[in-house]
Amino acid sequence: MIESKWGSIAEFLKDFSAQAVGNFGSGWTWLAKKDGEIAIFNTSNAGNPLTNGYTPLLTVDVWEHAYYIDYRNARATYLQNFTDIVNWNFVNKNWANEKVDLQF
């Protein structure tokens, strides 16, 4: 679905990161699905996709507490490092509505 909508994982990650960098203030950037479609969107504070009927697939925390100690004001660098470690098996299981094993 990502390749169908964005053309490639790289283009998706570029768009996802750009939206996360532009997420004003504190919040979250999400990849979520609804009715077989996927979308990227931002929420503020405690907002989440469930309140809009979406199923979360992937999220990144863009509150400063998530990155300030390691990255200071470099949110873009934080996001680059985040996208380098995305667990695509977890995202795929969320897409398929499978039970996700959170054991590490």
Biotite code that builds the C-alpha atoms (Angstrom):
import biotite.structure as struc

atoms = struc.array([
    struc.Atom([0.000, 0.000, 0.000], chain_id="A", res_id=1, res_name="MET", atom_name="CA", element="C"),
    struc.Atom([2.844, 2.397, 0.771], chain_id="A", res_id=2, res_name="ILE", atom_name="CA", element="C"),
    struc.Atom([4.468, 1.801, -2.612], chain_id="A", res_id=3, res_name="GLU", atom_name="CA", element="C"),
    struc.Atom([1.094, 2.100, -4.327], chain_id="A", res_id=4, res_name="SER", atom_name="CA", element="C"),
    struc.Atom([0.382, 5.489, -2.711], chain_id="A", res_id=5, res_name="LYS", atom_name="CA", element="C"),
    struc.Atom([3.863, 7.051, -2.480], chain_id="A", res_id=6, res_name="TRP", atom_name="CA", element="C"),
    struc.Atom([5.728, 5.150, -5.194], chain_id="A", res_id=7, res_name="GLY", atom_name="CA", element="C"),
    struc.Atom([8.412, 3.824, -2.850], chain_id="A", res_id=8, res_name="SER", atom_name="CA", element="C"),
    struc.Atom([9.278, 3.400, 0.800], chain_id="A", res_id=9, res_name="ILE", atom_name="CA", element="C"),
    struc.Atom([11.866, 6.168, 0.398], chain_id="A", res_id=10, res_name="ALA", atom_name="CA", element="C"),
    struc.Atom([9.216, 8.633, -0.839], chain_id="A", res_id=11, res_name="GLU", atom_name="CA", element="C"),
    struc.Atom([6.878, 7.624, 1.980], chain_id="A", res_id=12, res_name="PHE", atom_name="CA", element="C"),
    struc.Atom([9.623, 8.166, 4.569], chain_id="A", res_id=13, res_name="LEU", atom_name="CA", element="C"),
    struc.Atom([10.437, 11.543, 3.010], chain_id="A", res_id=14, res_name="LYS", atom_name="CA", element="C"),
    struc.Atom([6.775, 12.619, 3.275], chain_id="A", res_id=15, res_name="ASP", atom_name="CA", element="C"),
    struc.Atom([6.333, 11.090, 6.749], chain_id="A", res_id=16, res_name="PHE", atom_name="CA", element="C"),
    struc.Atom([9.454, 12.863, 8.040], chain_id="A", res_id=17, res_name="SER", atom_name="CA", element="C"),
    struc.Atom([8.486, 16.186, 6.438], chain_id="A", res_id=18, res_name="ALA", atom_name="CA", element="C"),
    struc.Atom([5.082, 16.054, 8.083], chain_id="A", res_id=19, res_name="GLN", atom_name="CA", element="C"),
    struc.Atom([6.617, 15.126, 11.430], chain_id="A", res_id=20, res_name="ALA", atom_name="CA", element="C"),
    struc.Atom([9.166, 17.950, 11.221], chain_id="A", res_id=21, res_name="VAL", atom_name="CA", element="C"),
    struc.Atom([6.311, 20.335, 10.411], chain_id="A", res_id=22, res_name="GLY", atom_name="CA", element="C"),
    struc.Atom([4.079, 19.092, 13.223], chain_id="A", res_id=23, res_name="ASN", atom_name="CA", element="C"),
    struc.Atom([3.750, 22.300, 15.225], chain_id="A", res_id=24, res_name="PHE", atom_name="CA", element="C"),
    struc.Atom([4.412, 22.021, 18.914], chain_id="A", res_id=25, res_name="GLY", atom_name="CA", element="C"),
    struc.Atom([3.986, 18.747, 20.729], chain_id="A", res_id=26, res_name="SER", atom_name="CA", element="C"),
    struc.Atom([2.286, 15.712, 19.310], chain_id="A", res_id=27, res_name="GLY", atom_name="CA", element="C"),
    struc.Atom([2.544, 12.673, 17.104], chain_id="A", res_id=28, res_name="TRP", atom_name="CA", element="C"),
    struc.Atom([2.816, 11.824, 13.422], chain_id="A", res_id=29, res_name="THR", atom_name="CA", element="C"),
    struc.Atom([0.971, 8.705, 12.322], chain_id="A", res_id=30, res_name="TRP", atom_name="CA", element="C"),
    struc.Atom([0.624, 6.280, 9.475], chain_id="A", res_id=31, res_name="LEU", atom_name="CA", element="C"),
    struc.Atom([-2.887, 4.911, 9.823], chain_id="A", res_id=32, res_name="ALA", atom_name="CA", element="C"),
    struc.Atom([-5.494, 3.036, 7.831], chain_id="A", res_id=33, res_name="LYS", atom_name="CA", element="C"),
    struc.Atom([-9.209, 3.343, 7.349], chain_id="A", res_id=34, res_name="LYS", atom_name="CA", element="C"),
    struc.Atom([-11.348, 1.382, 4.920], chain_id="A", res_id=35, res_name="ASP", atom_name="CA", element="C"),
    struc.Atom([-8.294, -0.086, 3.166], chain_id="A", res_id=36, res_name="GLY", atom_name="CA", element="C"),
    struc.Atom([-6.670, 3.316, 2.590], chain_id="A", res_id=37, res_name="GLU", atom_name="CA", element="C"),
    struc.Atom([-3.601, 4.694, 4.335], chain_id="A", res_id=38, res_name="ILE", atom_name="CA", element="C"),
    struc.Atom([-2.769, 8.239, 5.345], chain_id="A", res_id=39, res_name="ALA", atom_name="CA", element="C"),
    struc.Atom([-0.181, 10.249, 7.206], chain_id="A", res_id=40, res_name="ILE", atom_name="CA", element="C"),
    struc.Atom([-1.445, 12.803, 9.652], chain_id="A", res_id=41, res_name="PHE", atom_name="CA", element="C"),
    struc.Atom([-0.421, 14.750, 12.712], chain_id="A", res_id=42, res_name="ASN", atom_name="CA", element="C"),
    struc.Atom([-2.122, 14.972, 16.063], chain_id="A", res_id=43, res_name="THR", atom_name="CA", element="C"),
    struc.Atom([-1.461, 17.283, 18.958], chain_id="A", res_id=44, res_name="SER", atom_name="CA", element="C"),
    struc.Atom([-1.223, 16.538, 22.621], chain_id="A", res_id=45, res_name="ASN", atom_name="CA", element="C"),
    struc.Atom([-3.140, 13.305, 23.358], chain_id="A", res_id=46, res_name="ALA", atom_name="CA", element="C"),
    struc.Atom([-4.854, 13.031, 19.969], chain_id="A", res_id=47, res_name="GLY", atom_name="CA", element="C"),
    struc.Atom([-4.744, 9.720, 18.159], chain_id="A", res_id=48, res_name="ASN", atom_name="CA", element="C"),
    struc.Atom([-6.168, 8.097, 15.016], chain_id="A", res_id=49, res_name="PRO", atom_name="CA", element="C"),
    struc.Atom([-8.681, 5.985, 16.910], chain_id="A", res_id=50, res_name="LEU", atom_name="CA", element="C"),
    struc.Atom([-10.854, 9.025, 17.625], chain_id="A", res_id=51, res_name="THR", atom_name="CA", element="C"),
    struc.Atom([-11.260, 9.523, 13.862], chain_id="A", res_id=52, res_name="ASN", atom_name="CA", element="C"),
    struc.Atom([-11.976, 5.881, 13.031], chain_id="A", res_id=53, res_name="GLY", atom_name="CA", element="C"),
    struc.Atom([-8.421, 5.099, 11.853], chain_id="A", res_id=54, res_name="TYR", atom_name="CA", element="C"),
    struc.Atom([-6.275, 2.149, 12.885], chain_id="A", res_id=55, res_name="THR", atom_name="CA", element="C"),
    struc.Atom([-2.717, 3.183, 13.805], chain_id="A", res_id=56, res_name="PRO", atom_name="CA", element="C"),
    struc.Atom([0.060, 1.404, 11.912], chain_id="A", res_id=57, res_name="LEU", atom_name="CA", element="C"),
    struc.Atom([3.114, 3.464, 12.843], chain_id="A", res_id=58, res_name="LEU", atom_name="CA", element="C"),
    struc.Atom([3.724, 6.543, 14.949], chain_id="A", res_id=59, res_name="THR", atom_name="CA", element="C"),
    struc.Atom([6.551, 8.801, 15.957], chain_id="A", res_id=60, res_name="VAL", atom_name="CA", element="C"),
    struc.Atom([6.550, 10.932, 19.073], chain_id="A", res_id=61, res_name="ASP", atom_name="CA", element="C"),
    struc.Atom([7.552, 14.516, 18.215], chain_id="A", res_id=62, res_name="VAL", atom_name="CA", element="C"),
    struc.Atom([7.214, 15.932, 21.706], chain_id="A", res_id=63, res_name="TRP", atom_name="CA", element="C"),
    struc.Atom([10.535, 17.408, 22.742], chain_id="A", res_id=64, res_name="GLU", atom_name="CA", element="C"),
    struc.Atom([10.897, 14.883, 25.584], chain_id="A", res_id=65, res_name="HIS", atom_name="CA", element="C"),
    struc.Atom([11.319, 12.190, 22.920], chain_id="A", res_id=66, res_name="ALA", atom_name="CA", element="C"),
    struc.Atom([14.455, 13.653, 21.404], chain_id="A", res_id=67, res_name="TYR", atom_name="CA", element="C"),
    struc.Atom([15.749, 16.774, 23.173], chain_id="A", res_id=68, res_name="TYR", atom_name="CA", element="C"),
    struc.Atom([18.423, 15.136, 25.336], chain_id="A", res_id=69, res_name="ILE", atom_name="CA", element="C"),
    struc.Atom([20.016, 13.366, 22.359], chain_id="A", res_id=70, res_name="ASP", atom_name="CA", element="C"),
    struc.Atom([19.207, 15.786, 19.524], chain_id="A", res_id=71, res_name="TYR", atom_name="CA", element="C"),
    struc.Atom([18.452, 19.183, 21.114], chain_id="A", res_id=72, res_name="ARG", atom_name="CA", element="C"),
    struc.Atom([16.445, 21.109, 18.502], chain_id="A", res_id=73, res_name="ASN", atom_name="CA", element="C"),
    struc.Atom([17.409, 18.819, 15.606], chain_id="A", res_id=74, res_name="ALA", atom_name="CA", element="C"),
    struc.Atom([14.016, 17.175, 15.062], chain_id="A", res_id=75, res_name="ARG", atom_name="CA", element="C"),
    struc.Atom([14.922, 16.318, 11.453], chain_id="A", res_id=76, res_name="ALA", atom_name="CA", element="C"),
    struc.Atom([17.981, 14.346, 12.593], chain_id="A", res_id=77, res_name="THR", atom_name="CA", element="C"),
    struc.Atom([15.880, 12.537, 15.185], chain_id="A", res_id=78, res_name="TYR", atom_name="CA", element="C"),
    struc.Atom([13.389, 11.600, 12.459], chain_id="A", res_id=79, res_name="LEU", atom_name="CA", element="C"),
    struc.Atom([16.126, 10.375, 10.126], chain_id="A", res_id=80, res_name="GLN", atom_name="CA", element="C"),
    struc.Atom([17.368, 8.070, 12.840], chain_id="A", res_id=81, res_name="ASN", atom_name="CA", element="C"),
    struc.Atom([13.813, 6.984, 13.658], chain_id="A", res_id=82, res_name="PHE", atom_name="CA", element="C"),
    struc.Atom([13.063, 6.035, 10.056], chain_id="A", res_id=83, res_name="THR", atom_name="CA", element="C"),
    struc.Atom([16.305, 4.032, 9.935], chain_id="A", res_id=84, res_name="ASP", atom_name="CA", element="C"),
    struc.Atom([14.971, 1.676, 12.629], chain_id="A", res_id=85, res_name="ILE", atom_name="CA", element="C"),
    struc.Atom([11.293, 1.272, 11.700], chain_id="A", res_id=86, res_name="VAL", atom_name="CA", element="C"),
    struc.Atom([10.134, -2.258, 12.426], chain_id="A", res_id=87, res_name="ASN", atom_name="CA", element="C"),
    struc.Atom([8.274, -3.019, 9.188], chain_id="A", res_id=88, res_name="TRP", atom_name="CA", element="C"),
    struc.Atom([7.151, -6.425, 10.487], chain_id="A", res_id=89, res_name="ASN", atom_name="CA", element="C"),
    struc.Atom([5.288, -4.579, 13.253], chain_id="A", res_id=90, res_name="PHE", atom_name="CA", element="C"),
    struc.Atom([3.716, -2.178, 10.719], chain_id="A", res_id=91, res_name="VAL", atom_name="CA", element="C"),
    struc.Atom([2.709, -5.071, 8.460], chain_id="A", res_id=92, res_name="ASN", atom_name="CA", element="C"),
    struc.Atom([1.106, -6.940, 11.357], chain_id="A", res_id=93, res_name="LYS", atom_name="CA", element="C"),
    struc.Atom([-0.834, -3.800, 12.265], chain_id="A", res_id=94, res_name="ASN", atom_name="CA", element="C"),
    struc.Atom([-1.990, -3.556, 8.639], chain_id="A", res_id=95, res_name="TRP", atom_name="CA", element="C"),
    struc.Atom([-3.150, -7.175, 8.668], chain_id="A", res_id=96, res_name="ALA", atom_name="CA", element="C"),
    struc.Atom([-4.789, -6.702, 12.097], chain_id="A", res_id=97, res_name="ASN", atom_name="CA", element="C"),
    struc.Atom([-2.702, -9.520, 13.469], chain_id="A", res_id=98, res_name="GLU", atom_name="CA", element="C"),
    struc.Atom([-1.881, -9.700, 17.135], chain_id="A", res_id=99, res_name="LYS", atom_name="CA", element="C"),
    struc.Atom([1.431, -7.910, 17.530], chain_id="A", res_id=100, res_name="VAL", atom_name="CA", element="C"),
    struc.Atom([3.984, -9.545, 19.826], chain_id="A", res_id=101, res_name="ASP", atom_name="CA", element="C"),
    struc.Atom([5.724, -6.760, 21.718], chain_id="A", res_id=102, res_name="LEU", atom_name="CA", element="C"),
    struc.Atom([8.438, -9.028, 23.122], chain_id="A", res_id=103, res_name="GLN", atom_name="CA", element="C"),
    struc.Atom([11.906, -7.657, 22.466], chain_id="A", res_id=104, res_name="PHE", atom_name="CA", element="C"),
])
